[in-house]
């Protein structure tokens, strides 16, 4: 098993198969402010609190205030949190399976369920390359405002307000189409994956 230090990808291979899995497959930094505050754990807590609160409100509305309803609220809040974290706010990832025995490459996306994005013959692969994308800060005034508010509250959001360069690993096909396998700010990780897959495919 081969993986990155920051756990953005995993790769396993044997004589006939190479399986590559990553949670980083879009060359977009997204909302750093949003991701810094509303992570999956916090989102799960909010959703659990909302579900338990709705249930409590309906019980009180229908039957009046009773001590047992507080217990129901706590049970729902504690019980739904891990379920929401595992099944609703789970990590999205992409998986590419290169199978020499079946002579196919299959790329799938996993979240709530598995979705096959493509399934093609290995011989249809024309090459693999690394592309570069640079994201720029559009709203400088907004960045300065958020940084000022954060400083007043003693909060630092890592990477906020900074430009970023992404390196995307793209698989090309003979029909002219491409599919992004991996996108990350760590160029060495992208190069390592590129070399492993290229060596496996012998292209």
C-alpha positions as CSV (number, residue, x, y, z in Angstrom):
1,X,0.0,0.0,0.0
2,X,1.4,3.4,-1.0
3,X,0.0,6.6,0.4
4,X,0.7,10.3,1.0
5,X,1.7,11.8,4.4
6,X,-1.5,13.9,4.5
7,X,-3.7,11.0,3.6
8,X,-5.0,12.5,0.3
9,X,-4.5,9.3,-1.6
10,X,-3.9,5.5,-1.3
11,X,-2.5,3.2,-4.0
12,X,-2.2,-0.6,-4.0
13,X,-1.0,-2.8,-6.8
14,X,0.0,-6.4,-7.7
15,X,1.0,-8.1,-10.9
16,X,-2.3,-7.5,-12.7
17,X,-4.1,-4.7,-10.9
18,X,-3.4,-1.1,-9.7
19,X,-6.0,0.6,-7.5
20,X,-5.7,4.3,-6.9
21,X,-8.0,6.1,-4.5
22,X,-8.0,9.8,-3.5
23,X,-10.1,12.4,-1.8
24,X,-8.4,15.2,-3.8
25,X,-9.5,15.2,-7.4
26,X,-10.7,18.7,-8.1
27,X,-8.2,21.6,-8.8
28,X,-10.2,24.0,-6.7
29,X,-9.3,25.3,-3.2
30,X,-13.0,25.7,-2.4
31,X,-14.0,28.0,0.4
32,X,-11.2,28.0,2.9
33,X,-13.3,30.0,5.3
34,X,-16.1,27.5,5.1
35,X,-13.9,24.4,5.3
36,X,-12.0,25.9,8.2
37,X,-15.1,26.4,10.3
38,X,-17.7,23.9,9.0
39,X,-15.8,20.7,8.9
40,X,-17.6,17.4,8.7
41,X,-17.6,16.8,12.4
42,X,-19.1,20.2,13.2
43,X,-21.7,19.8,10.4
44,X,-22.7,16.4,11.9
45,X,-23.1,18.1,15.3
46,X,-25.3,20.8,13.8
47,X,-27.5,18.4,11.9
48,X,-27.8,16.1,14.9
49,X,-28.8,19.0,17.1
50,X,-31.4,20.1,14.5
51,X,-33.0,16.7,14.2
52,X,-33.1,16.2,17.9
53,X,-34.5,19.7,18.3
54,X,-37.3,19.1,15.8
55,X,-38.2,15.9,17.5
56,X,-38.3,17.6,20.9
57,X,-40.5,20.4,19.5
58,X,-43.0,18.0,18.0
59,X,-43.2,16.0,21.2
60,X,-43.7,19.1,23.3
61,X,-46.3,20.5,20.9
62,X,-48.3,17.3,20.9
63,X,-48.0,16.2,24.5
64,X,-46.7,19.1,26.6
65,X,-43.4,19.4,28.4
66,X,-42.3,16.2,30.1
67,X,-38.9,15.3,31.6
68,X,-38.7,12.2,29.4
69,X,-38.6,14.3,26.3
70,X,-35.2,15.8,27.5
71,X,-33.9,12.2,27.5
72,X,-35.3,11.6,24.0
73,X,-33.5,14.8,22.8
74,X,-30.2,13.6,24.3
75,X,-30.5,10.1,22.9
76,X,-31.4,11.4,19.4
77,X,-28.6,14.0,19.5
78,X,-25.9,11.5,20.6
79,X,-27.2,8.6,18.5
80,X,-27.6,10.5,15.2
81,X,-24.2,12.2,15.3
82,X,-22.1,9.1,14.4
83,X,-24.6,8.0,11.8
84,X,-24.6,11.4,10.1
85,X,-20.9,11.6,10.1
86,X,-20.5,8.1,8.6
87,X,-23.3,8.1,6.1
88,X,-24.1,11.7,5.2
89,X,-21.1,13.8,5.9
90,X,-18.6,11.1,4.8
91,X,-15.5,11.9,2.7
92,X,-16.0,11.8,-1.1
93,X,-13.3,10.0,-3.0
94,X,-12.5,8.9,-6.5
95,X,-11.1,5.5,-7.4
96,X,-9.3,4.3,-10.5
97,X,-8.8,0.6,-11.1
98,X,-6.4,-0.5,-13.8
99,X,-6.9,-4.2,-14.5
100,X,-4.5,-6.0,-16.9
101,X,-6.4,-9.3,-16.6
102,X,-9.7,-7.7,-17.7
103,X,-7.8,-5.2,-19.9
104,X,-9.9,-2.3,-18.6
105,X,-9.7,0.9,-16.6
106,X,-12.6,1.9,-14.5
107,X,-13.0,5.2,-12.7
108,X,-15.6,5.6,-10.0
109,X,-16.8,8.2,-7.5
110,X,-17.9,7.3,-4.0
111,X,-20.1,9.3,-1.6
112,X,-23.6,8.2,-0.7
113,X,-23.2,5.4,-3.3
114,X,-20.8,4.3,-5.9
115,X,-21.1,5.8,-9.4
116,X,-19.0,4.6,-12.3
117,X,-17.7,7.5,-14.3
118,X,-16.1,5.5,-17.1
119,X,-15.1,2.0,-18.0
120,X,-12.8,1.7,-21.0
121,X,-10.3,-0.7,-22.5
122,X,-6.7,-0.2,-21.4
123,X,-5.6,0.1,-25.0
124,X,-7.8,3.3,-25.3
125,X,-5.4,5.1,-23.0
126,X,-3.3,7.5,-25.0
127,X,-1.2,8.9,-22.2
128,X,-1.0,10.4,-18.7
129,X,0.1,14.0,-18.0
130,X,0.3,16.6,-15.3
131,X,-1.5,19.9,-15.7
132,X,-1.1,23.1,-13.6
133,X,-3.9,25.3,-12.4
134,X,-3.3,28.5,-10.4
135,X,-6.2,29.9,-8.3
136,X,-6.2,33.7,-7.6
137,X,-7.9,35.7,-5.0
138,X,-10.8,37.6,-6.6
139,X,-12.2,39.6,-3.7
140,X,-9.3,41.2,-1.9
141,X,-11.5,43.5,0.2
142,X,-13.4,40.5,1.5
143,X,-10.2,38.7,2.4
144,X,-9.0,41.7,4.4
145,X,-12.3,42.0,6.2
146,X,-12.3,38.4,7.2
147,X,-8.7,38.5,8.3
148,X,-9.5,41.6,10.4
149,X,-12.4,39.9,12.1
150,X,-10.4,36.7,12.7
151,X,-7.6,38.7,14.3
152,X,-10.0,40.4,16.6
153,X,-11.2,37.0,17.8
154,X,-7.7,35.5,17.9
155,X,-8.5,33.0,15.2
156,X,-6.2,32.1,12.3
157,X,-7.5,30.3,9.3
158,X,-4.6,28.5,7.6
159,X,-4.2,29.3,3.9
160,X,-6.9,31.9,3.8
161,X,-6.2,34.8,1.5
162,X,-3.3,33.0,-0.3
163,X,-3.0,32.1,-3.9
164,X,-2.6,28.4,-4.7
165,X,-1.2,26.2,-7.4
166,X,-2.7,22.8,-8.1
167,X,-1.1,20.0,-10.0
168,X,-3.6,17.8,-11.8
169,X,-2.9,14.2,-13.0
170,X,-5.0,13.6,-16.1
171,X,-5.5,10.4,-18.0
172,X,-5.9,10.8,-21.8
173,X,-7.8,8.6,-24.2
174,X,-7.7,7.9,-27.9
175,X,-11.1,9.6,-28.4
176,X,-9.7,12.9,-27.3
177,X,-11.3,12.9,-23.8
178,X,-9.5,13.2,-20.5
179,X,-10.3,12.3,-16.9
180,X,-8.7,13.8,-13.8
181,X,-7.4,11.2,-11.5
182,X,-5.7,13.4,-8.8
183,X,-5.3,17.1,-8.0
184,X,-3.2,18.4,-5.2
185,X,-1.0,21.3,-4.2
186,X,1.9,18.9,-3.4
187,X,3.7,18.5,-6.7
188,X,5.9,15.6,-5.4
189,X,2.8,13.6,-4.5
190,X,1.3,14.1,-8.0
191,X,4.6,13.2,-9.7
192,X,4.9,10.0,-7.6
193,X,1.4,8.9,-8.6
194,X,2.2,9.8,-12.2
195,X,5.3,7.6,-12.2
196,X,3.6,4.7,-10.5
197,X,0.7,4.6,-12.9
198,X,2.8,5.3,-16.0
199,X,5.2,2.5,-15.0
200,X,2.3,0.1,-14.5
201,X,0.7,0.9,-17.8
202,X,4.1,0.9,-19.6
203,X,3.2,4.0,-21.6
